[in-house]
């Protein structure tokens, strides 16, 4: 009985220390910051041949269930995409994102994105949609196969800043150089980690950044990126 009590106390102490580590220190920012600072927001050229938005900014299941577009915490991807479409109306506008889920395979991301673009004042018919991809590798491979970009063209890639290193490495690997256009930042600029006393947000940032670091290692091991930590 005493042994169980001691074990219980240790678990409570460990949980408390973990809570304090995540909420009272800049741990999540320190893990995420190198990913988000890897590519700076570019100065855009006068001419753009194409703009690619990676999926991940919408919630296809809620959108399907509620019959209206539902955006998630990466909604900046959608906002930036709509803004770039307005700024470069003659460019080719491409969205890539299907679903990697076994259940409700009809809930692909292109459907709520079209509705979201309408709400943003964009004609969804000006966008080409790739809705079969299940991950970032397939985003690049299937989209390249679909749009067949020519050598020397200038393409923008819109995705979350934390996800950009792996995404750029994949596009380079398939022979499609892109200009990274990062959005959806979770950290402050200038290598200034900061603390937010919000367990949910801190946990989410830590989870997503750890997943990206693991993804970089895994994709490099599979030969799906051009380097371990792709950079400018």
N, C-alpha and C positions, 0 to 999 in steps of 0.2 A: 504493500500500500504506500509506504513512504517513497519507494522508488518511483511509483507512478506520479506521486505528488511532485517530486523533484523534476521528473521529466516534463510534467505539465508546466511548471514554473519556467524551465528552460525554453520551452516552446513559446511561452508568452513573452519572455525576454527577447528571444530571437525575432519574433514577429514585431515587437515594439521597436527594436533596433532597425529592422528592415524598413518599417514605416518611416522612422525618422531619417534614415539614409536617403530614402526616395523623396520625401517631402521637404526636408529641412536642409538638403544639400543640392548643389547643381549637378548631381550625378547624371540625370537624364540628358541635360544640355551638353555635358562634357562628352557623352557617348555620341550624341547626334551632331554636334557642331562640326567635326571634320567632314562629315558627309555633306552638310548643307553649305559649307564654305568652299567646297571643292571647285564649283563652277560659279563664277559671278554672273549676275544678270548682264547680258551683252548689250552693246550699242548696235541697234539693228541697221542693216544696210538699206539702201533705198529700194532695192528690188529683192523680193522673196519669191522663189518658185513654188514652195509648198510649206504647209504647216501641219504637223502631226501632233495630235493630242492622244496621250496614252490613257486608257481607261483607269478607273479608280476614283473618280469624282462623284459618282452617283450610286445610289442604293437601288439596284434593279428589283429586288424582292418587294420592298415597300412600295416602289413605284408601280409595280404590276398589281399589287394587292389594292392600293388606294386609287389607282388610275390617275395618278398625277406625278410629276417628276419629284423625286426625293434626292437631295444632295447630301453628301456626308462631309466629314471634316477636311476633305481634300477638294472642296467645291471651288477653290481658287483655280483649279485646272479648267473648269468650265468657264469661269469668268474671263480668264486670260485668253482662252481659245476664242470666245465671242469677240473680245476686244481686238485680237489680232486679225480676225476675219474682217472686221470693219476697217482696220488700218491697211490691210493688203487684200482688197476684194478680188484682184485678178489672180492671186496665187491659188494653188490647189489646196483644198482644205480636207484633211483626212482625220477620221477618228478610228482608233483601233482598240477593241475591247469586247470580248465575248463573255464567257462564264466558265469557271473551272469547277462548278458544282455538279454533282450527280443528280440532285433533285432540282426540279423546276428548271430544266435546261433552256426553256423558252424565255427565261428572264435574262436576256442579254442586255448589255449596257447601252447599246445604240438606241433602244426604244425610249428610255427616259431622257437620254441626251437630246434627242430630237425635240422632245417636248420642252426641255429646259432652254434650248436655243430659241424656240418660238417665243418663250416668255422673255428672253433677252433681246428680242427684236431681230433675230437672225433667221433667214430663210433656211430651214434644214436641208432643203434640196440642193444647196450649194456645197454640201459636204458629202464626201465619199465615206462609206462605213464598212469597216472590216469587223465582223462580229463572231468569228470562229475561234479566235485566239484564247488560250487559257492561261498564259503567263507572258512575261515580257519578251522572252525569246521568240515566242510565236507571234507576238505583236510585230516585231521587226521582220521576221521571215515572211509571214503572210502578207503584211502590208507592202513590203518590197515586191513581192510576187504580183500583187494586185495593181500597184500604181506604176511599177517599172520606171523608177527615176533614172534620168540620164546623167552621165558623167558631167561634172562641172556645175550641176544645179545647186541652188542654195535652199536648204530645207531647215526649218525650225522644229525643235522637239520640245513639247510642253509636257512637263510632269512635275511631281513634287521634288523640291530641292534635295530631300533626303534620298530619294530614289534615283536621282539624276546620274551619279557615277556609274551605277550598274547599267542603267538604260543606255548611256552613251557608249559604254564598253561593248554592249551587245550590238548596237547599230554599227559601230566600227568593225566589229568582227564579221558581220555579214556584208561588209563593203559599202556601207551607206553612211558617209560622214554627215553629221548634222550639227547645227548650231544649238547648243543647249539653252533653253529658256526656262529656268527654274522658278517655281512658284510654291505656295503652300509651306511657308517657313514655320518651324516650331521653335527656333532659337533666335537670339538677338545677333545683330551683325557685329563685325569687328572682333570676333573671338571673345565675346563677353558672355560667359555662361551666367545664367540667372536662376533663381529659385522661385517657384510658385508653390504656395502651400495648398496644393490641390492634388490629392492622391490620384484621381482618375486621369487628369491630364498628364501628370508626371509618369504614371505607369504606361499610358498610351505612347508617349514619346519614347520612353525607354524600350518598350516592346517593339515598336516599329523600327527604331534605330538598330537594335540588336538583330532583328530579322534581316535588315539590309546588310549588316556586316557578315552575317552567316551566308546570305545570298551571294555576296561578292566572292567569298571563299569557294562556295559550292559551284557557282557558275564558272569561275576560273578553273576549278578542278575538272569540270566537264568540257572545257575548251569553248565556252560560250561568250567569253569576254576577251578583249585584246590584252588586258593586264589585270593584276590583282586589285589595284585601286586606280581605275581610269581617272585621268586628270586632263587639264587643258593641253 
